[in-house]
Amino acid sequence: MTHKEVEEYILSMPNTVLDYPFGKDVAVYKVGDKMFALIAEGKDPLRLSLKCDPQLAEVLRAKYETVLPGYHLNKKHWNTIVLTGQIGWEEIKGFIRHSYQLVTG
């Protein structure tokens, strides 16, 4: 998964906008004023942070070594996923949809 592929999918969510409130190093994707995804610019492998239900966040961290507590975020509600290929694209898209639904639902 490339930055462009991930970003295009995130931006396909209704009313999503890209912003850089923390500077040029972090792409922030929001609906209204609520963040639901962040991508660290220029990182290889790509690092994607997503909002997550706290119980599911713990399950995913236990299941995947590439799912970590949210980097510089509330670790109870955010995961950072290192996109090394351990997790398939369809599952990543599901995580993105889950994050989006948490802030819009």
C-alpha positions in Angstrom: 0.0 0.0 0.0 1.4 3.4 -1.0 0.7 6.7 0.7 -1.3 7.7 -2.4 -3.5 4.5 -2.3 -4.2 4.9 1.4 -4.9 8.6 1.1 -7.2 8.2 -1.9 -9.3 5.6 0.1 -9.4 7.9 3.2 -10.5 10.9 1.0 -13.2 8.8 -0.6 -15.1 8.8 2.8 -17.9 11.4 2.6 -17.0 15.0 3.7 -13.4 14.1 4.5 -10.8 16.8 4.2 -7.0 16.8 4.4 -5.4 19.2 6.8 -1.9 19.9 8.3 -2.7 21.3 11.8 0.5 19.9 13.3 2.8 20.9 10.5 4.0 19.4 7.2 5.1 16.1 8.7 1.6 14.8 9.5 -1.3 14.6 7.1 -4.5 14.7 9.1 -7.9 13.5 7.7 -11.0 15.0 9.3 -14.8 15.1 9.0 -15.8 18.5 10.3 -13.4 19.2 13.2 -12.9 15.5 14.1 -9.8 13.7 13.2 -10.1 10.0 12.2 -6.8 9.3 10.4 -3.3 10.5 10.3 -0.4 9.6 8.0 3.2 10.4 9.0 4.7 12.0 5.9 7.9 10.6 4.4 8.0 7.4 6.5 8.9 4.0 5.0 7.1 1.8 5.8 4.0 4.0 5.9 2.5 4.7 9.4 -1.2 5.2 9.6 -2.9 6.2 12.8 -6.6 5.5 13.2 -9.2 6.0 15.9 -10.4 2.7 17.3 -12.9 1.3 19.8 -10.7 0.8 23.0 -11.5 -3.0 23.3 -10.9 -3.6 19.7 -7.7 -1.6 19.9 -6.3 -4.0 22.5 -7.3 -7.1 20.5 -5.6 -5.7 17.3 -2.4 -4.9 19.2 -2.3 -8.4 20.6 -3.0 -10.0 17.2 -0.6 -7.9 15.1 2.9 -6.8 15.9 2.5 -3.9 13.4 -0.4 -2.4 15.4 0.9 -0.1 18.1 -0.7 2.3 20.6 -1.3 5.6 18.8 1.9 7.6 18.3 1.5 11.0 20.0 -2.3 10.3 20.5 -4.6 9.0 23.2 -3.4 5.4 23.4 -6.7 4.2 24.6 -8.6 5.4 21.5 -5.9 5.4 18.7 -3.8 2.8 17.0 -0.8 3.4 14.8 -0.5 0.7 12.1 2.9 0.2 10.4 2.0 -0.9 6.9 4.6 -3.6 6.3 2.2 -6.0 4.5 1.4 -8.0 7.7 -2.2 -6.8 7.4 -4.0 -7.0 4.1 -5.4 -4.0 2.2 -9.0 -5.2 2.7 -8.6 -5.3 6.5 -6.8 -1.9 6.5 -9.8 -0.5 4.6 -12.1 -2.0 7.3 -10.0 -0.3 10.0 -10.3 3.1 8.1 -14.1 2.7 7.8 -14.3 1.8 11.6 -12.4 5.0 12.5 -14.6 7.1 10.2 -17.7 5.6 11.7 -16.5 6.4 15.2 -16.4 10.1 14.5 -19.5 10.3 12.3 -21.8 7.9 14.0 
